[in-house]
Amino acid sequence: MKMAHSNSLRAIACIAALAVLPILPYAIYGYAGQDFEYHVTAWLGLRTAWMAGHVAPMWDPRANFGLGDVHLGMYPPCAMYIGGVLAMLMPLRYVPAFFVWIVTAFSGVAMYWASRDFVAQRDRLAAAALYMLSPYLVTTALVRFAAGELLVQMLLPLLLLFFYRVVWLHQLRAVWLLGAVLGVSWFTNIPESVALFYLLLIVAAIFAGMQRSVLPVMLVVAAEVLAGALAAFYLVPLWVERHWINQAGLVRIDPQRLLLFM
């Protein structure tokens, strides 16, 4: 038991060290990414609002050249609030790099933990390293800087582990865990959560056909209902207030800008 605990601590230390690699280009070449300016300005606006005493701000008065913007209340809060907290704790210039390091390190830890059911002990660290330094994860961080999508990818090993336990082993405890992870994904990145919703249902239906039982589909639907309930505090107001944004007007002004103005 002590040996296994010691090996796990060493593996986590190695994962934390490997997580430095994706942020080295930032240190050498400087920050970049398609969504970089949007996320950093959102973190700055959130930090400013908190310092002014607004705990849950819905409006950023400094956006759009002083005209203001609703993105603090409408953009998925998970990535935005993590960045805002980091901006309160350290100089803003270090926040993007530390954010990427956190996501990369936790991605490795998640894969290290989730792979124990499928990979030999000696290969779990290699599996974690391959996932945390995978081209898609690194590209999402360095080329796109899609903060919300990065967080969902961080949770993906745990999500797939619980999904396997739900549809193959029919564990009721895994239904609650899968619902919790899916709930976090819904207020982290909506497009990826929609894709996961359809993907998991399709795969569950395939398992249902193999097992000649509707139980896999029913359990996945139950997990999705739980996820929706957990994320309702964000999804319901967003659905009601979606008319605040004139998307057609934004596209007419500048077809290249699909996000709100910074």
Residue pairs with C-beta under 8 A, 6 or more apart in sequence:
7 121
8 112
11 112
11 124
11 125
11 128
12 109
12 112
14 125
14 129
15 105
15 108
15 109
15 112
15 125
15 128
15 129
15 132
16 105
18 104
18 108
18 129
18 132
18 133
19 101
19 104
19 105
19 108
19 132
20 101
21 133
22 100
22 101
22 104
22 133
22 137
22 138
22 141
22 142
23 97
23 100
23 101
23 104
25 142
26 96
26 97
26 100
26 142
27 97
31 96
31 97
31 145
32 142
32 143
32 145
33 141
33 142
33 143
33 144
33 145
33 146
34 143
34 144
34 145
34 146
35 144
35 145
35 146
35 147
35 259
36 96
36 145
37 262
38 259
38 260
38 262
39 79
39 80
39 83
39 96
39 145
39 147
40 83
40 92
40 95
40 96
41 63
41 262
42 60
42 71
42 72
42 75
42 80
42 83
42 84
43 80
43 83
43 84
43 86
43 87
43 92
43 95
44 87
44 92
45 57
45 60
45 62
45 63
45 72
46 57
46 60
46 72
46 80
46 81
46 83
46 84
46 87
47 84
47 87
47 88
47 92
48 62
49 57
49 60
49 72
50 57
50 84
50 88
51 88
57 72
57 73
58 70
58 72
58 73
59 68
59 69
59 70
59 72
59 73
60 68
60 69
60 70
60 71
60 72
61 68
62 68
63 69
63 71
63 260
63 261
63 262
64 261
64 262
69 260
69 261
70 241
70 244
70 245
70 260
71 260
72 80
73 237
73 241
74 238
74 241
74 244
74 245
76 148
76 187
76 188
76 189
76 190
76 234
77 187
77 234
78 148
78 151
78 184
78 187
78 188
79 147
79 148
79 150
79 151
79 188
79 189
80 147
82 99
82 102
82 151
83 95
83 99
83 147
86 95
86 98
86 99
87 95
90 98
96 145
99 147
100 141
100 142
100 150
103 141
103 150
103 151
103 153
103 154
104 132
104 133
104 137
104 141
105 132
106 154
107 131
107 132
107 137
107 153
107 154
107 157
108 128
108 129
108 131
108 132
109 128
110 154
110 155
110 156
110 157
110 158
111 127
111 128
111 131
111 132
111 157
112 124
112 125
112 127
112 128
113 157
113 158
114 157
114 158
114 160
114 161
115 123
115 124
115 127
115 128
115 157
116 124
117 161
117 164
119 127
131 137
131 157
136 153
137 150
137 153
140 146
140 149
140 150
140 153
141 150
146 189
148 188
148 189
148 192
149 189
149 192
151 188
151 189
152 185
152 188
152 189
152 192
152 193
152 196
155 181
155 184
155 185
155 188
158 177
158 181
159 178
159 181
159 182
159 185
159 196
162 174
162 177
162 178
162 181
163 178
163 200
163 203
163 220
165 171
165 174
165 178
166 174
166 175
166 178
166 204
166 216
166 219
166 220
166 223
167 203
167 204
167 207
167 216
167 219
167 220
168 207
168 216
170 215
170 216
170 219
172 219
175 219
175 222
175 223
175 226
176 223
176 226
178 220
178 223
179 222
179 223
179 224
179 225
179 226
179 227
179 230
180 226
180 227
180 230
181 227
182 193
182 196
182 223
182 224
182 226
182 227
183 226
183 227
183 228
183 229
183 230
183 231
184 230
184 231
185 192
185 193
185 196
185 227
186 193
186 227
186 228
186 230
186 231
186 234
186 235
187 231
187 233
187 234
187 235
197 224
200 220
200 224
201 217
201 220
201 221
201 224
204 216
204 217
204 219
204 220
205 216
205 217
207 216
208 214
208 215
208 216
208 217
228 235
245 260
250 257
250 258
250 260
250 261
251 258
